[in-house]
Amino acid sequence: MAATATRQETRTRTPPSDPAAGPDSARAGGQPANPAEPPQATATKAPWKKDPPPDPLKDVKAAVLAYLNSQTDTVYALLDGARNERVNRLLQQMAVHAGLPDAPRAAAPPDKPDACEYQSLYIGKMAAEMAEQGPYLVRLPKKCPLMEAVVREGWGGSWGVFLTSRAPLFELRRHFRHLIMVRHPDGDSMFFRFYDPRVLSVFLPTCDEHQLESVIPIGAKLIMEDRSARPLVFSHGLRRNGELLAIDSGRI
């Protein structure tokens, strides 16, 4: 009996918590203040996730978008698939292939002015082989999200050139297809990258009236970036220089 009493006296006993001692006292004794509430996790940002750097062209892009959306004529874009793989991805995600006929004397199909459609300027075997690098003509209706995506991602990266026109997609494609191959003064044929703003913004100011008419469709305007990503507008009949859209003056 004496040994049993000794073992009982040496057992560890948990002292009862003092109700007046508050919740901290209860936690110190090993009991949560409210077992029904799970512990609150502290939100911490993963060290490898960083905020994207501010876009230095944010205001310019906003002004270009506002200008394009203010146009009464249909907005199109000539996009260069070779500049960035995102060009083809955006076309496939946000637009529909127009399926225009390639035959030189093919009749014009009914136009779809409210459809966001695209088609390569190349035809036949070349269109298939250069599907990811070729130039594309794209119709950008007012509610087409592709317009904003191209401006937000591509302006400043020489993705292409915007234009406004009342002409249907079929007619514009036929016009621009004539510019793909040009003849050099030495007699050789060569590709003309007129859809590259780095090329077109330098070429147009040197054109005479005949050359301008061969590049810019009648009644159309071309909107592009210069080498400093500032927007330029060229219209049919403008002979020597483009009109600079002064972002800071509110002209657009």
C-alpha positions in Angstrom: 0.0 0.0 0.0 2.8 2.4 0.8 4.4 1.9 -2.6 1.1 2.5 -4.4 0.5 5.7 -2.5 4.0 6.9 -3.5 3.4 6.3 -7.2 0.1 8.2 -7.0 1.7 11.1 -5.4 4.5 11.3 -7.9 2.1 11.5 -11.0 2.2 14.7 -12.9 -0.9 16.7 -12.5 -2.1 19.5 -14.8 -3.2 22.4 -12.8 -6.6 23.8 -13.6 -6.6 27.1 -15.6 -7.6 30.2 -13.9 -10.7 31.7 -15.6 -9.6 35.2 -14.6 -6.2 34.8 -16.2 -7.4 35.3 -19.8 -6.9 33.4 -23.0 -3.1 33.7 -22.9 -3.0 31.8 -19.7 -5.1 29.0 -21.3 -2.7 28.8 -24.3 0.2 28.5 -21.9 -1.4 25.5 -20.3 -1.6 23.7 -23.6 -5.3 24.4 -24.3 -6.5 26.6 -27.3 -8.7 29.5 -26.4 -11.3 28.4 -28.9 -10.8 24.9 -30.4 -13.4 25.5 -33.0 -11.3 28.3 -34.7 -8.4 27.2 -36.9 -5.1 29.1 -36.5 -4.9 32.1 -38.8 -2.2 31.9 -41.5 -0.2 35.0 -42.3 -0.2 35.8 -46.0 3.3 36.3 -47.3 4.4 36.9 -50.9 6.6 34.3 -52.4 10.1 35.7 -52.7 10.4 34.5 -56.4 7.2 36.4 -57.5 7.9 40.0 -58.4 5.6 42.7 -59.6 6.0 43.4 -63.3 8.0 46.6 -64.1 5.9 49.6 -65.1 5.3 50.0 -68.8 7.0 53.1 -70.1 4.7 53.1 -73.1 1.5 52.8 -71.1 0.3 56.3 -71.9 1.3 56.0 -75.6 -0.6 52.7 -75.9 -3.7 54.2 -74.3 -3.6 57.1 -76.7 -3.2 54.8 -79.7 -6.2 52.6 -78.5 -8.3 55.7 -78.1 -7.4 56.9 -81.5 -8.2 53.6 -83.2 -11.5 53.3 -81.4 -12.5 56.8 -82.4 -12.2 55.9 -86.2 -15.4 55.7 -88.2 -13.8 53.5 -90.9 -13.0 49.8 -90.2 -9.7 49.3 -88.4 -7.3 46.7 -89.8 -3.8 45.5 -89.0 -0.9 44.2 -91.0 0.9 41.9 -88.6 4.3 40.3 -89.0 4.3 36.7 -87.6 8.1 36.6 -87.7 8.4 39.4 -85.1 7.0 37.4 -82.2 5.4 34.0 -81.7 2.6 35.8 -79.8 1.2 37.1 -83.1 0.1 33.7 -84.3 -1.1 32.7 -80.9 -3.3 35.7 -80.5 -4.7 35.3 -84.0 -5.7 31.7 -83.3 -7.2 32.5 -79.9 -9.1 35.7 -80.7 -9.8 35.7 -84.5 -11.2 33.4 -87.2 -9.5 32.5 -90.5 -11.3 34.4 -93.3 -10.9 31.7 -95.9 -10.6 34.2 -98.8 -10.0 32.7 -102.3 -6.5 33.0 -103.6 -7.2 32.8 -107.3 -6.3 36.1 -109.0 -9.7 36.4 -110.7 -11.8 35.0 -107.9 -15.0 36.8 -107.2 -15.1 38.7 -104.0 -17.0 36.9 -101.3 -19.6 38.7 -99.0 -17.7 40.9 -96.5 -18.2 40.4 -92.8 -17.5 43.9 -91.3 -18.3 42.8 -87.7 -16.1 39.7 -87.8 -12.6 39.6 -86.4 -11.0 37.7 -89.3 -7.4 37.2 -90.6 -5.6 35.7 -93.5 -2.0 35.5 -94.7 -0.9 37.7 -97.6 0.9 34.7 -98.9 -0.9 32.1 -101.0 -0.6 28.4 -101.8 2.5 26.5 -100.7 4.2 29.6 -99.4 1.3 30.4 -97.1 1.5 26.9 -95.6 5.3 26.9 -95.3 5.4 30.4 -93.8 2.3 30.1 -91.6 4.1 31.2 -88.5 6.4 33.8 -90.0 4.3 35.3 -92.8 2.4 38.7 -92.8 -1.3 38.7 -92.0 -4.1 41.1 -92.7 -6.5 41.3 -89.8 -9.9 43.0 -89.5 -10.4 44.5 -86.0 -14.0 45.5 -85.3 -14.8 47.8 -82.5 -15.6 45.0 -80.0 -12.8 42.7 -81.0 -10.4 42.2 -78.0 -7.6 41.4 -80.4 -7.1 45.1 -81.1 -6.3 45.9 -77.5 -4.1 42.8 -77.1 -2.0 43.8 -80.1 -1.5 47.3 -78.9 -0.8 46.4 -75.3 1.7 43.6 -76.2 3.0 44.6 -79.6 3.3 48.4 -79.7 7.0 49.2 -79.4 8.0 45.8 -80.6 7.4 46.5 -84.4 4.6 43.8 -84.7 3.0 45.6 -87.6 1.0 48.5 -88.9 -2.6 49.6 -88.3 -4.8 51.0 -91.0 -8.3 52.4 -91.4 -10.4 51.9 -94.6 -13.9 51.5 -95.9 -12.7 48.7 -98.2 -13.6 45.1 -97.5 -11.0 42.6 -96.3 -10.8 40.8 -99.7 -10.1 44.1 -101.6 -7.4 45.2 -99.1 -5.7 41.8 -99.2 -5.6 41.9 -103.0 -4.0 45.4 -102.8 -1.3 44.5 -100.3 -0.4 41.3 -102.1 0.9 43.3 -105.0 3.5 44.8 -102.6 5.0 41.5 -101.3 7.5 41.3 -104.2 9.1 44.4 -105.7 11.8 44.9 -108.4 15.1 46.4 -107.3 16.7 49.0 -109.6 19.2 46.4 -110.7 16.4 44.2 -112.0 16.3 41.6 -109.2 13.0 40.8 -107.4 13.0 41.1 -103.6 10.6 40.8 -100.7 9.3 44.2 -99.5 8.6 44.2 -95.7 6.1 47.0 -95.9 4.2 45.6 -92.9 7.3 46.3 -90.7 6.9 49.8 -89.2 10.7 50.1 -89.0 10.7 49.9 -92.8 7.5 51.7 -93.7 8.0 54.7 -91.5 11.3 55.4 -93.2 10.2 54.5 -96.7 7.0 56.6 -96.9 8.5 60.0 -96.4 10.8 59.4 -99.4 7.9 58.4 -101.8 6.6 60.4 -104.7 2.9 60.6 -105.3 2.8 57.5 -107.5 4.6 55.4 -105.0 2.3 56.6 -102.2 -0.7 55.6 -104.2 0.7 52.1 -104.8 1.3 51.6 -101.0 -1.6 53.4 -99.3 -5.1 52.4 -100.5 -7.3 55.4 -101.6 -9.0 56.9 -98.5 -7.0 54.8 -96.1 -4.8 55.9 -93.2 -1.8 54.0 -91.9 -1.0 54.2 -88.2 2.4 53.0 -87.0 5.2 53.5 -84.5 8.4 55.3 -85.3 11.8 54.1 -84.0 11.0 55.8 -80.7 7.6 54.1 -80.5 5.8 57.4 -81.1 2.7 57.0 -83.3 2.7 58.3 -86.9 -0.2 58.6 -89.3 0.1 58.5 -93.1 -2.9 59.1 -95.3 -3.4 58.8 -99.0 -1.9 61.8 -100.9 0.5 62.8 -98.2 3.8 63.3 -100.0 6.7 64.0 -97.8 6.1 63.2 -94.2 3.7 61.6 -91.8 1.6 63.5 -89.3 3.0 63.0 -85.8 0.3 62.3 -83.2 1.4 64.5 -80.4 0.4 62.5 -77.3 1.0 65.3 -74.9 -1.0 67.9 -76.8 -4.3 65.9 -76.8 -4.5 65.8 -80.6 -5.7 62.2 -80.3 
